Amino acid sequence: MGELFLHLDSQTKWIHEVLSQRPRGLFTDIDGTISRIAPTPEAAALLDGVAPLLRQAEATFDIVAAVTGRAARDAAALVGDDHILYIGNHGFELYQPELGKRVLAPAALPLVAALESVLDEIGPPLQERWPGLRVEPKGVTASIHLRATSDPATALEDVYRSVLEHVARASTGLRVTRGRMMVEIRPDLAVDKGTAVSEVIREHGLRSALYLGDDRTDLDAFRALRQLAEEGTCQGLSVAVQNDEAVEVAADADLVLPSIEDVPDFLRLLLT
């Protein structure tokens, strides 16, 4: 497990040392990190104080980015800041509202029809089996939300297995992963939060970066930061928001926040 963040002076010094090199970047997941997990995606809201902290970060960091499984425009609507970068759909989409620029991974586009077909085939029987299950198409990816079912943990295992078997049988070119009480379906390509963060770091020549996340898909970004540090490209710090639904994230982080309630204070520390 990564080092537990206890607001020690030695930890503060270490964080600032890692981020001392410019240009530098701040990358954060949204749901479960700067926004509490909500019953539905539409019900989510930023933690109190986070919005002004992100605006303040724009003056301290050379790149500020929200990295999420949400469609990028949905993420921008939730965060409400047109001046930062949005990496959506687990890395398949980049969106800069200020520039009106949105880019989708070209290799994913031919697989959209296959994704839609899978959702049409599996959605109705799964919803019948698990009332409260919600299918969320997001363009090049999709999420199946299970938090509102009668037994989310059991539903997660059952739905994950069912979708995995269906996708494998149909040879769709898609892959299936698990998140916090959700199943994700996306193109089976070498694209994820880690590849997207690496691309941004290399494109902007960042020399240091911090990534803040809470779920399994954030592990790709943690690993990408480690690789960039090992090759001498960019110093990195991976910070996990501890939770009971994705315990392996804390195990792979450099630093661990005890709960989501600690995130605003941690952001304030970064900006001092």
C-alpha positions as CSV (number, residue, x, y, z in Angstrom):
1,M,0.0,0.0,0.0
2,G,1.1,3.5,-0.7
3,E,2.1,5.9,2.1
4,L,-0.9,7.2,4.0
5,F,-1.2,10.9,3.8
6,L,-1.2,12.4,7.3
7,H,-0.5,16.1,6.6
8,L,3.1,15.6,7.9
9,D,5.6,18.3,7.1
10,S,7.9,15.6,5.6
11,Q,5.1,14.5,3.2
12,T,4.4,18.1,2.2
13,K,8.0,18.7,1.5
14,W,8.2,15.5,-0.6
15,I,5.1,16.4,-2.6
16,H,6.5,19.9,-3.4
17,E,9.9,18.4,-4.3
18,V,8.4,16.0,-6.8
19,L,6.4,18.8,-8.4
20,S,9.2,21.3,-8.4
21,Q,10.1,20.9,-12.0
22,R,8.3,22.9,-14.6
23,P,6.3,22.6,-16.7
24,R,4.1,20.5,-14.5
25,G,0.6,18.9,-14.7
26,L,-2.3,18.1,-12.4
27,F,-4.5,15.2,-13.6
28,T,-7.5,14.1,-11.6
29,D,-10.3,11.6,-12.0
30,I,-13.8,12.9,-11.3
31,D,-16.3,10.4,-9.9
32,G,-15.1,9.1,-6.5
33,T,-12.2,11.6,-6.5
34,I,-13.4,15.2,-6.8
35,S,-17.1,14.2,-6.9
36,R,-18.8,11.6,-4.5
37,I,-20.1,8.5,-6.2
38,A,-23.8,9.2,-6.9
39,P,-26.8,7.0,-7.5
40,T,-26.8,8.1,-11.2
41,P,-24.2,10.0,-13.3
42,E,-26.6,12.9,-13.6
43,A,-26.8,13.3,-9.8
44,A,-23.1,13.8,-9.3
45,A,-21.7,17.1,-8.1
46,L,-18.2,18.4,-7.3
47,L,-17.1,18.4,-3.7
48,D,-17.5,21.7,-1.9
49,G,-14.6,24.0,-2.7
50,V,-13.2,21.9,-5.6
51,A,-14.3,24.2,-8.4
52,P,-12.4,27.3,-7.2
53,L,-9.4,25.1,-6.3
54,L,-9.2,23.8,-9.9
55,R,-9.4,27.4,-11.2
56,Q,-6.6,28.3,-8.8
57,A,-4.6,25.3,-10.0
58,E,-4.6,26.7,-13.6
59,A,-2.3,29.5,-12.4
60,T,0.0,27.0,-10.6
61,F,0.1,24.1,-13.0
62,D,0.9,24.3,-16.7
63,I,-1.7,21.7,-17.5
64,V,-4.8,20.8,-15.5
65,A,-6.9,17.9,-16.8
66,A,-9.9,15.9,-15.7
67,V,-9.5,12.2,-16.7
68,T,-12.6,10.2,-16.6
69,G,-14.7,7.4,-17.9
70,R,-17.5,9.9,-18.7
71,A,-17.9,11.3,-22.2
72,A,-15.7,14.4,-22.2
73,R,-18.6,16.9,-22.8
74,D,-20.5,15.3,-19.9
75,A,-17.4,15.7,-17.8
76,A,-17.1,19.3,-18.8
77,A,-20.7,20.0,-17.9
78,L,-20.2,18.5,-14.4
79,V,-16.9,20.3,-13.7
80,G,-18.0,23.5,-15.2
81,D,-14.5,24.8,-16.2
82,D,-13.9,25.6,-19.9
83,H,-10.2,26.3,-19.3
84,I,-9.0,22.8,-18.5
85,L,-8.4,19.7,-20.6
86,Y,-10.9,16.8,-20.5
87,I,-9.7,13.3,-21.2
88,G,-13.0,11.3,-21.6
89,N,-14.1,7.8,-22.2
90,H,-11.0,6.3,-20.5
91,G,-8.6,8.0,-22.8
92,F,-10.4,7.6,-26.1
93,E,-11.5,11.3,-26.2
94,L,-9.8,14.6,-25.7
95,Y,-11.8,17.8,-25.3
96,Q,-10.7,21.4,-24.9
97,P,-13.9,23.5,-24.5
98,E,-12.0,26.8,-24.6
99,L,-10.8,26.0,-28.1
100,G,-13.9,24.1,-29.2
101,K,-11.6,21.1,-30.0
102,R,-12.7,17.5,-29.5
103,V,-10.7,14.5,-30.7
104,L,-11.7,10.9,-30.7
105,A,-9.2,8.0,-31.1
106,P,-9.6,7.2,-34.8
107,A,-9.1,3.4,-34.4
108,A,-12.1,3.3,-32.1
109,L,-14.6,4.7,-34.5
110,P,-15.1,1.4,-36.6
111,L,-16.0,-0.4,-33.3
112,V,-18.9,1.9,-32.4
113,A,-21.4,-0.2,-34.4
114,A,-20.3,-3.4,-32.6
115,L,-20.6,-1.7,-29.2
116,E,-24.2,-0.5,-30.0
117,S,-25.1,-4.0,-31.2
118,V,-23.8,-5.6,-28.0
119,L,-25.8,-3.1,-25.9
120,D,-29.0,-3.8,-27.9
121,E,-28.5,-7.6,-27.3
122,I,-27.5,-7.7,-23.7
123,G,-29.2,-4.6,-22.2
124,P,-32.8,-5.8,-22.0
125,P,-32.1,-9.3,-20.5
126,L,-29.7,-7.9,-18.0
127,Q,-32.2,-5.2,-17.0
128,E,-34.9,-7.9,-16.6
129,R,-32.6,-10.0,-14.4
130,W,-31.4,-7.0,-12.4
131,P,-34.0,-4.3,-11.9
132,G,-32.3,-1.0,-11.3
133,L,-29.5,-1.8,-13.7
134,R,-28.8,1.1,-16.1
135,V,-27.0,1.0,-19.4
136,E,-25.2,4.2,-20.3
137,P,-23.9,4.5,-23.9
138,K,-21.1,7.0,-24.2
139,G,-20.2,7.0,-27.9
140,V,-17.0,4.9,-28.1
141,T,-17.5,3.2,-24.7
142,A,-20.4,2.2,-22.5
143,S,-21.0,1.7,-18.8
144,I,-23.5,-0.6,-17.1
145,H,-24.3,0.8,-13.6
146,L,-25.3,-1.6,-10.9
147,R,-25.4,0.5,-7.7
148,A,-29.2,0.8,-7.8
149,T,-29.8,-3.0,-8.0
150,S,-30.9,-5.0,-5.0
151,D,-27.5,-6.6,-4.5
152,P,-24.8,-4.5,-6.3
153,A,-21.9,-6.7,-5.4
154,T,-23.5,-9.9,-6.7
155,A,-24.9,-8.1,-9.7
156,L,-21.4,-6.8,-10.5
157,E,-20.0,-10.4,-10.7
158,D,-22.9,-11.7,-12.6
159,V,-23.1,-8.9,-15.2
160,Y,-19.3,-8.8,-15.6
161,R,-19.3,-12.6,-16.4
162,S,-22.3,-12.4,-18.7
163,V,-21.0,-9.4,-20.7
164,L,-17.5,-10.9,-20.9
165,E,-18.8,-14.2,-22.3
166,H,-21.1,-12.4,-24.8
167,V,-18.3,-10.2,-26.1
168,A,-15.9,-13.1,-26.4
169,R,-18.4,-15.2,-28.2
170,A,-19.3,-12.5,-30.7
171,S,-15.6,-11.6,-31.5
172,T,-16.6,-7.9,-31.4
173,G,-13.1,-6.3,-30.9
174,L,-14.3,-5.0,-27.5
175,R,-13.1,-5.6,-24.0
176,V,-14.9,-5.7,-20.7
177,T,-13.6,-4.3,-17.4
178,R,-15.0,-3.7,-13.9
179,G,-15.2,-0.4,-12.0
180,R,-16.8,0.7,-8.8
181,M,-20.2,-1.1,-9.1
182,M,-20.2,-0.9,-12.8
183,V,-19.1,-2.8,-15.9
184,E,-17.3,-1.0,-18.7
185,I,-17.3,-2.0,-22.4
186,R,-14.7,-0.3,-24.7
187,P,-12.7,-1.0,-27.8
188,D,-10.0,-3.5,-27.3
189,L,-7.2,-1.1,-28.2
190,A,-4.0,0.1,-26.5
191,V,-5.8,3.2,-25.3
192,D,-6.5,3.9,-21.6
193,K,-6.1,6.7,-19.1
194,G,-2.4,5.9,-18.9
195,T,-1.7,6.2,-22.6
196,A,-3.7,9.4,-22.8
197,V,-1.9,11.0,-19.8
198,S,1.4,10.0,-21.3
199,E,0.5,11.5,-24.6
200,V,-0.4,14.8,-22.9
201,I,2.8,14.8,-20.8
202,R,5.0,14.2,-23.9
203,E,3.1,16.7,-26.1
204,H,3.5,19.5,-23.6
205,G,7.0,18.5,-22.3
206,L,5.9,18.2,-18.7
207,R,8.7,17.6,-16.3
208,S,6.5,16.7,-13.3
209,A,2.9,15.6,-12.8
210,L,0.5,14.4,-10.2
211,Y,-2.4,12.0,-10.8
212,L,-5.3,11.7,-8.4
213,G,-7.7,8.7,-8.7
214,D,-9.9,6.1,-6.9
215,D,-10.8,3.3,-9.3
216,R,-9.2,0.5,-11.3
217,T,-8.9,2.4,-14.5
218,D,-6.8,4.9,-12.7
219,L,-4.1,2.3,-12.2
220,D,-3.2,2.7,-15.9
221,A,-2.3,6.3,-15.2
222,F,-0.3,5.4,-12.1
223,R,1.7,2.9,-14.1
224,A,2.3,5.4,-16.9
225,L,3.7,8.0,-14.4
226,R,6.1,5.4,-13.1
227,Q,7.3,4.5,-16.6
228,L,7.8,8.1,-17.5
229,A,9.8,8.6,-14.3
230,E,11.9,5.5,-14.9
231,E,12.9,6.8,-18.3
232,G,13.7,10.2,-17.0
233,T,10.9,12.0,-18.9
234,C,8.7,13.3,-16.1
235,Q,8.7,13.0,-12.3
236,G,5.4,11.6,-11.2
237,L,3.3,11.2,-8.1
238,S,0.3,8.9,-8.0
239,V,-2.3,9.6,-5.3
240,A,-5.2,7.2,-4.4
241,V,-8.4,8.1,-2.8
242,Q,-9.0,5.1,-0.5
243,N,-12.3,3.2,-0.7
244,D,-13.7,-0.3,0.0
245,E,-14.7,-1.0,-3.6
246,A,-11.3,-0.8,-5.3
247,V,-8.8,-1.5,-2.6
248,E,-6.0,-2.4,-5.1
249,V,-5.8,1.3,-6.2
250,A,-4.3,2.3,-2.8
251,A,-1.9,-0.6,-3.0
252,D,-0.4,0.7,-6.2
253,A,-0.2,4.4,-5.3
254,D,2.7,6.5,-4.0
255,L,0.4,8.3,-1.6
256,V,-3.1,7.4,-0.2
257,L,-5.7,9.9,1.0
258,P,-7.8,8.2,3.7
259,S,-11.1,9.3,2.1
260,I,-12.7,11.5,-0.5
261,E,-13.3,14.1,2.2
262,D,-9.5,14.7,2.3
263,V,-9.3,15.7,-1.4
264,P,-10.1,19.4,-1.0
265,D,-7.5,19.9,1.7
266,F,-5.0,18.0,-0.3
267,L,-5.6,20.2,-3.3
268,R,-5.1,23.3,-1.1
269,L,-1.8,21.8,0.1
270,L,-0.7,21.5,-3.5
271,L,-1.4,25.1,-4.2
272,T,0.4,26.5,-1.2
